């Protein structure tokens, strides 16, 4: 069967940084982050079984805290992209702080892999007014944080402005390829229970039902956008438990039955980037 569409299977290896960013550093939440590191070997085994190359977005804190697991990810042939240092909500950073985080994390990834990172994902699925310019400054080729399309890569813009008395003003397309994400294709809000103060994210849904919904988006892409790219966001500390791993494996098998290929984000960005850039010149 010919390949019909691409799925970028991505893993946000947040580990303890996710909880530290929320000032939740007592043993309970820290242990949830620890489980992410515990689950990485079983995720790598599953990907190897299916011959899938994926992208791991890894905070600098995780690179330093779990070097063995991060080296294993790289040794298995998977891409490692930027994901902040301590899972900082990027919209809370000024330009200097955001650039410092990018440079610090980029240096750690380059030290780990031997090459500068090609890709980036903000920890908060958000940008500041400076993010795109800073990504261009440090030499990143693509981002995977925004939600402007579902299965169609596009060029991230810089210079957008909100006019409270008029229409939204769109800036210029950048050279950064955007591989869009969606909370609907992210395991964390579906599966994880989080209680912080008065806020409760209930999570704890059926992972098999979650992946059935994911697969519905894949089917739509195969039918309507055979050259499309769908980005799935998973977290080792969420997806790495027994029944959830079984559900993930079933999803991988069903995607293969649909003729979908799996690819790392950097490869997809290289494939789509030239045509996107040519279209705006």
NORPE-V122158 format. One record per residue. RES is the residue in one letter. SS is DSSP state (2 for helix, 1 for strand, 0 for the rest). Layout:
res=RES ss=SS
res=RES ss=SS
This chain:
res=X ss=0
res=X ss=0
res=X ss=0
res=X ss=0
res=X ss=0
res=X ss=1
res=X ss=1
res=X ss=1
res=X ss=1
res=X ss=1
res=X ss=1
res=X ss=1
res=X ss=0
res=X ss=0
res=X ss=0
res=X ss=0
res=X ss=2
res=X ss=2
res=X ss=2
res=X ss=2
res=X ss=0
res=X ss=0
res=X ss=0
res=X ss=0
res=X ss=0
res=X ss=0
res=X ss=2
res=X ss=2
res=X ss=2
res=X ss=2
res=X ss=2
res=X ss=2
res=X ss=2
res=X ss=2
res=X ss=2
res=X ss=2
res=X ss=2
res=X ss=2
res=X ss=2
res=X ss=2
res=X ss=2
res=X ss=2
res=X ss=2
res=X ss=2
res=X ss=2
res=X ss=2
res=X ss=2
res=X ss=2
res=X ss=2
res=X ss=0
res=X ss=0
res=X ss=0
res=X ss=0
res=X ss=0
res=X ss=1
res=X ss=1
res=X ss=1
res=X ss=1
res=X ss=0
res=X ss=2
res=X ss=2
res=X ss=2
res=X ss=2
res=X ss=2
res=X ss=2
res=X ss=0
res=X ss=2
res=X ss=2
res=X ss=2
res=X ss=2
res=X ss=2
res=X ss=2
res=X ss=2
res=X ss=2
res=X ss=2
res=X ss=0
res=X ss=0
res=X ss=0
res=X ss=1
res=X ss=1
res=X ss=1
res=X ss=1
res=X ss=0
res=X ss=0
res=X ss=0
res=X ss=0
res=X ss=0
res=X ss=0
res=X ss=0
res=X ss=2
res=X ss=2
res=X ss=2
res=X ss=0
res=X ss=0
res=X ss=2
res=X ss=2
res=X ss=2
res=X ss=2
res=X ss=2
res=X ss=2
res=X ss=2
res=X ss=2
res=X ss=2
res=X ss=2
res=X ss=2
res=X ss=2
res=X ss=2
res=X ss=2
res=X ss=2
res=X ss=2
res=X ss=2
res=X ss=2
res=X ss=2
res=X ss=0
res=X ss=0
res=X ss=0
res=X ss=0
res=X ss=0
res=X ss=1
res=X ss=1
res=X ss=0
res=X ss=0
res=X ss=0
res=X ss=0
res=X ss=0
res=X ss=0
res=X ss=0
res=X ss=0
res=X ss=0
res=X ss=0
res=X ss=2
res=X ss=2
res=X ss=2
res=X ss=2
res=X ss=2
res=X ss=2
res=X ss=2
res=X ss=2
res=X ss=0
res=X ss=0
res=X ss=0
res=X ss=1
res=X ss=1
res=X ss=0
res=X ss=0
res=X ss=0
res=X ss=0
res=X ss=0
res=X ss=0
res=X ss=0
res=X ss=0
res=X ss=0
res=X ss=0
res=X ss=1
res=X ss=1
res=X ss=1
res=X ss=1
res=X ss=1
res=X ss=0
res=X ss=0
res=X ss=1
res=X ss=0
res=X ss=0
res=X ss=0
res=X ss=0
res=X ss=0
res=X ss=0
res=X ss=0
res=X ss=1
res=X ss=0
res=X ss=0
res=X ss=1
res=X ss=1
res=X ss=1
res=X ss=1
res=X ss=1
res=X ss=1
res=X ss=1
res=X ss=0
res=X ss=0
res=X ss=0
res=X ss=0
res=X ss=2
res=X ss=2
res=X ss=2
res=X ss=1
res=X ss=2
res=X ss=2
res=X ss=2
res=X ss=2
res=X ss=2
res=X ss=0
res=X ss=0
res=X ss=1
res=X ss=1
res=X ss=1
res=X ss=0
res=X ss=0
res=X ss=1
res=X ss=1
res=X ss=1
res=X ss=0
res=X ss=0
res=X ss=0
res=X ss=0
res=X ss=0
res=X ss=2
res=X ss=2
res=X ss=2
res=X ss=2
res=X ss=2
res=X ss=2
res=X ss=2
res=X ss=2
res=X ss=2
res=X ss=2
res=X ss=2
res=X ss=2
res=X ss=2
res=X ss=2
res=X ss=2
res=X ss=2
res=X ss=2
res=X ss=2
res=X ss=0
res=X ss=0
res=X ss=0
res=X ss=0
res=X ss=1
res=X ss=1
res=X ss=1
res=X ss=1
res=X ss=1
res=X ss=1
res=X ss=0
res=X ss=2
res=X ss=2
res=X ss=2
res=X ss=2
res=X ss=0
res=X ss=0
res=X ss=2
res=X ss=2
res=X ss=2
res=X ss=2
res=X ss=2
res=X ss=2
res=X ss=2
res=X ss=2
res=X ss=2
res=X ss=2
res=X ss=2
res=X ss=2
res=X ss=2
res=X ss=2
res=X ss=2
res=X ss=2
res=X ss=0
res=X ss=0
res=X ss=0
res=X ss=1
res=X ss=1
res=X ss=0
res=X ss=0
res=X ss=2
res=X ss=2
res=X ss=2
res=X ss=2
res=X ss=2
res=X ss=2
res=X ss=2
res=X ss=2
res=X ss=2
res=X ss=2
res=X ss=2
res=X ss=2
res=X ss=2
res=X ss=2
res=X ss=2
res=X ss=0
res=X ss=0
